[in-house]
Amino acid sequence: MKTKIAVLGAGRWGTHLVRNFASHPDAQLVAVVDSSRERLTQLKERLKLNDTVVLADNWQSIRSQIECDAVVIATPAVTHYSLIQDALQQGFHVLAEKPLTLDAAECQQLSDLARQQQRQLMVDHTYLFHPAVEQGKAVVQSGCLGELRYGYAARTNLGPVRQDVDALWDLAIHDIAIFNTWLGEQPVQVQATGRVWLQRQEGSVGASLTDNVTKPALLEEQDLADFVYIILTYPTGFQAYIHLCWLNPDKQRRLGVVGSQGTLIFDEMQNDAPLTLQHGYFEQSGDLFTPAGLRREVIEIKASEPLAVVCDRFLQSIRDNQPVSVSSGWVAAQLVNILSCLSQSLQQGGTPIKVPQLAE
């Protein structure tokens, strides 16, 4: 029997979710909800949706009128908590776009509610289902990099610019999730600095986020950082440095882990070889250090669309009545907890913030 799916939100990412569930052999798309009727009409034409799919601009108006097993939520993050809470209380399984909510305590509450309702709650942390990330974890944990030294990542592009969250909340979650997965641990301390150019208070052109420390009202009025630089410190002392920006036309999607024997690199912009291992180390003779063993190895990965894997795993979790541990509500709560600490550091001009441990 096919799982009946309703998708809430038909924006940029919601469209991809609709496409995947509409074509999945184990799913039946029963409804798409979006505030824009024009967007719904265009979506139906572009994806050639069946006439049986209900198109609505209000979820509450159709919720009790359709047969539905699961709700997929791709709306702005500020709306997630109430929508997910309502869906779980109504007995629906839920797949939610990241971040689950903007508050770690709310994430934990939703995870608890899903358990109480015996329903699956999964978060679309798409990168955790990317074959390069899955294979990269195996490489890091094999020990072939030697002693792990540090990590780095850059996630930049010219847009899209969000109005509900800043570049930190929009972009950082991907690289944090990858580092956590590859290292098998959570950061214990974080730092963040940033700048605002586009969505700011009048008179704060190019303002440093440090300037906002004495002006909390500006933060309340939604100054949204366009550029953010963060440092994650892990229990072992390993540090990861991440550069985030949504107004830089030099598009980068690159992450690396550096060890004493080489560097593992995940570069999405390299379609033919997104995952590579750059071997190399130093040979010491007296006070001299000479590079040795330099060679580039392409790590083979299987071809797949990560979002298609997300959708498939969600449907499987419903069939098996088992949570997807790699992207559960608990994992989402941990990531939101880290982002909240980074946000606190950002508002305080880069003050190091200890990350509190969440009780599962």
Secondary structure, DSSP 8 states (H G I E B T S, - for coil): --EEEEEE--SHHHHHHHHHHHH-TTEEEEEEE-S-HHHHHHHHHHHT--TTSEEES-HHHHTTTS--SEEEE-S-GGGHHHHHHHHHHTT-EEEEESSS-S-HHHHHHHHHHHHHHT--EEEE-GGGG-HHHHHHHHHHHHTTT-SEEEEEEEEEEE----SSS-HHHHHHHHHHHHHHHHHTS--SEEEEEEEESSB--TT-TTEEGGGGGG-HHHHHTT-B-SEEEEEEE-TTS-EEEEEEESEEEEEEEEEEEEETTEEEEEETT-TT-SEEEEEEEEEEETTEEEEEEEEEEE-------HHHHHHHHHHHHHHHT---GGGBHHHHHHHHHHHHHHHHHHHTTS--EE------
